[in-house]
Amino acid sequence: MTDKRALRADLRARRKAFVAGGPTPPAPPPLFLHALRPGAIVASYVPIGSEADPARFDAAVRAAGASLAWPVVLDRESPISFHVDDAMRDGPFGLRQPSDASPAVAPDIILTPLVGFDAAGNRLGQGAGHYDRAFACWPDALRIGIAWSVQRVDALPCDPWDVPLHVIVTETDLFLTGVHP
């Protein structure tokens, strides 16, 4: 399937059906734990619907003395920014996010939700390009996708602006993509 819109619909349906079974959220792998240090900034996210929950990663960040930052989305066109502020409010597209008045930070690690992925590290997102633009702004940040195993496809169609992930973690697998930070 090469049509991204149709592929998103199929993968969202797979994800929703899978989550109905109550899977255990993905656990942070040792390479993530070793990358944490006091003062590091890890961009996480509040899951929407059937997205894989990064709560176990968030707990590891706090235990390591690192800081969590959250994405702030203003609209479909504006770039995403990350803010260290746990006071969440309703944002666009059903997101929970901090106020854009809080200070923006540069993340060392970006935990990323996704709709689909392949083993090469290609990611299919919601379609607005927010994370691809963030990856371009912070090319040295470690990019980790958090997903369910049912979201994997053999190969994704890619556009020139799509930025691959370094690592993808599911409830059953760890994919090291060969892309270097």
N, C-alpha and C positions, 0 to 999 in steps of 0.2 A: 504494500500500500504506500504510495508516494504522495498522496494528497494529505497535507498536514492537518487540515480541518477534519477530514474523515478519520484520520489516525488519532487525533485528539479525542474525538467522540468515542471511538472504540476503546482506547486506553482508559479513559475516564470510567467507562462502563465496567471494564475489567477490574479497575481499582476499587470501585464502589462495591462490587460483588465480593471481592476478596476481603475487604475491610468488614463486611457484614459477618464474616466468620470469626472476628475478634483476634487477629494475629497480634503477637507481641511486637512492639515497635523495635526497629533496628537498634543494635547496641554499638557504641563507639568502638572502633577497632584500635589496637595498640598504636598504630602509626598516628592516629588522631591524638591519643592520650600523650604520646611522646612529644607532639608538636605544641602542647599546651605549656604555658609558663606564666608566672605572675606578670601582669601588665599586658599580656597579649589581648588583642581584641578579636572576638569571634562573632561574626554576624550570623544570627540564627533567624528563625521565622516562627510565627504562630500558624499552625496548620489550618487549612480551610477544608472542610468536608472530609474527603477520604485521603488527603495527603498524609504521607508518613510523618509521624510525630517525632521531632528532634529532642524531646524532653530528656532522654537519657544522655544525649550529647550536652545539653544545657547544664545538667547536674554535674557532669564531669568538668565543664568549664568553670563553674562556680567552685568546685572542690579544689581545682588547681590554682585558684586565685587570679584567674583571667577574667576579663570583662565580656559581658554579652552586649551586643548591639542588635538593634532591630531595624528592619527595612521601613522606610517611609516612602510611600508612593503618593504623588500628588494627582497625577492623571496618566493617561495612556502614553503621552509623548515625553513628559519630563523624566529626566534620569532618576533612578532610585538613589537614595542616600541611606546611610546607616547611622543610628543614634543610640547612645547609651542612656536609656531612660526607660524604666520599667512601668511607668504610668501609661497604660494603654488606653486608646480611644478608638472609636470606629473610624475607619478610613474608607477610601473608595474600593470598589470591587469586593466588598465583604471582608476586607482586611482589618485586623487589629494591629495598631501601630502607635508608636509614641508621637507626640506633637512634633511638627517640623520646626518648631521654635527651639527645641532642645539642640545642643551642639552636635553637628555631624562629625563622624570619625572615619578613619581609614582602617578597614579590617585587615587582619593578618590571615584569617581563615574565613571563608564564606560557605556556610551550610546552605544548601540550595534545594528547594522543593522542585519537583518536576512532574510532568505528565507521562513521559516515556524516556527510555534511554537505550543505548546499545553498548556492547562491551568495549567499543573504541572510545567511549567517553562522550559521545554525542548526546545531547539533551534536548528533549522536546518540552518546551515550557508552555505557558498560557497563551503566548502569541504576541505579546506587546514588546518583547525584547528587553525588558527591564534588566534581567540578570546578565544577558550578553553585554549590554552597555556597561554594567557595573564591573564585569570581568575585564573589559577593555580599560576601564579607569584604574583598576587595581590589578595589573597583570601579575604581580608577584604574590598575590594572595593565594593560598591553597584553596582550590575549589572542590568541595565535597558535595556530591548529590546524595540525598537521602530518599529512598524509594522502597516500594514493595517489589518482590521478585516478579510479579505478574506484569509489571510495567516494562519489562525488557523485551525488545524486539531484535531481530537479526541485524538490521541496519536501518538507520534513520536518514531521511532526505535532509541534506544540509545546505544552508545558504552561506554566502561568503562571510556574513557577519556573525554566524554561530560560533561560539567559543566552547571548546570541549572541556569537560571536567577532568580533574586529575584522578579522582577516586569516586566510586559509587558504592554505597553501602545499602544492602537490603536486609531483611530479617534473616536471610539464609546465606548471603554471599557478600564478598568483598571483591570489587573489580578495581585493579590498578591499571589504568588505561595506557600507560606509557607516555602520556603527555607530562612534560616536566614543568614544575612551577618556576 
